[in-house]
Amino acid sequence: MIINSIKEARAAMDVLQDTRRTIQNAGGLRSSTRFGLGVQRSGYTDSVAEVVLLRERLQKKLAAQEQYAVLCYTRMMEELQKIPSAVTQQIFLCRYYYGCTWSVVAQQVGLGVQAAKMRHQRYLKTEEEQHVA
């Protein structure tokens, strides 16, 4: 269904952004004064090497997540293209991908709040009918 497709694409994008932030924050360990460069502690590798290894793992994870996010986004856009009305497409995109409130959604598409909700419900009903048939 359209809502699940949109939510999946949004979740994939959120995970991607979180991983990017984690990679950026992993570099912050090197600037910390409590980590000495090249110092080994009780058999563990130094902190700089740990950060480098962490960043490499996160970069691999990021590449896989980027591919998945693109796949989800493409699937979402294909589902949205099945909706005949551009206004209804925008309602679903604003509401579920961008997480806007109904008042913001209505303002974006130039409708009243109730009209936007009714269009949304009407499309879901037709989608459900087509899915059952």
C-alpha positions in Angstrom: 0.0 0.0 0.0 1.0 3.6 -0.6 1.4 4.6 3.0 3.7 1.7 3.8 5.8 2.4 0.8 6.2 6.1 1.8 6.9 5.3 5.5 9.6 2.7 4.4 11.3 5.3 2.2 11.2 7.9 5.1 12.6 5.3 7.5 15.4 4.4 5.1 16.3 8.1 4.7 16.3 8.6 8.5 18.7 5.7 9.0 20.9 7.1 6.3 21.0 10.5 8.0 21.8 8.9 11.3 24.6 6.9 9.9 26.1 10.1 8.3 25.9 11.9 11.6 27.6 8.9 13.4 30.4 9.0 10.9 30.9 12.7 11.4 30.9 12.3 15.2 33.3 9.4 15.0 36.0 11.8 13.9 35.5 13.8 17.1 37.3 11.2 19.1 40.7 12.2 17.6 40.4 15.8 18.9 39.6 14.7 22.4 42.4 15.4 24.9 41.9 12.2 26.8 42.9 10.1 23.7 46.7 10.2 23.1 47.9 9.7 19.5 49.8 6.4 19.1 49.4 5.3 22.8 48.5 1.8 23.5 46.6 0.8 26.6 46.6 -2.8 27.9 46.8 -4.6 24.6 44.1 -2.6 22.8 44.9 -0.7 19.6 45.3 3.1 20.0 42.2 5.2 19.8 43.0 6.7 16.4 43.1 3.2 14.9 39.8 2.4 16.5 38.2 5.5 15.0 39.6 4.7 11.6 38.2 1.1 11.8 34.9 2.4 13.0 34.7 4.9 10.2 35.5 2.2 7.6 32.8 0.0 8.9 30.3 2.9 9.0 31.3 3.8 5.4 30.5 0.3 4.2 27.2 0.4 6.1 26.5 3.8 4.6 27.0 2.6 1.1 24.6 -0.3 1.6 22.0 2.0 3.2 22.3 4.5 0.4 21.4 1.8 -2.1 18.5 0.7 0.0 17.3 4.3 0.4 17.4 4.9 -3.3 15.5 1.6 -3.9 12.8 2.6 -1.4 12.5 6.1 -2.8 12.2 4.8 -6.3 9.5 2.4 -5.2 7.7 5.1 -3.3 7.7 7.4 -6.4 6.4 4.6 -8.6 3.5 4.1 -6.1 2.8 7.8 -6.0 2.7 7.9 -9.8 -0.2 5.5 -9.8 -2.3 8.2 -8.1 -4.0 10.0 -10.9 -4.2 13.4 -9.2 -1.1 15.5 -8.6 -2.8 17.1 -5.6 -3.5 13.8 -4.0 0.1 12.7 -4.6 1.3 15.8 -2.9 -1.0 15.1 0.1 0.5 11.7 0.6 4.0 12.9 0.2 3.7 15.8 2.6 1.8 13.8 5.2 3.8 10.6 5.3 7.3 11.4 3.9 7.8 14.9 5.3 5.6 14.3 8.4 3.5 17.5 8.0 0.4 18.1 10.0 -2.9 18.2 8.2 -3.0 22.0 8.4 0.4 22.3 6.7 -0.5 19.6 4.2 -3.7 21.5 3.3 -1.9 24.8 3.0 0.8 23.2 0.7 -1.8 21.8 -1.7 -4.2 24.8 -1.5 -7.1 23.0 0.1 -8.9 23.2 3.4 -8.0 20.7 6.1 -11.2 18.7 5.8 -10.9 18.7 2.0 -7.4 17.3 2.1 -8.4 14.6 4.6 -11.4 13.6 2.5 -9.2 13.3 -0.6 -6.8 11.2 1.3 -9.5 8.9 2.6 -11.2 8.7 -0.8 -8.0 7.5 -2.4 -7.3 5.0 0.4 -10.8 3.6 -0.1 -10.3 3.2 -3.9 -6.9 1.7 -3.3 -8.4 -0.8 -0.9 -11.1 -1.7 -3.3 -8.6 -2.3 -6.1 -6.5 -4.4 -3.8 -9.4 -6.6 -2.8 -10.7 -7.0 -6.3 
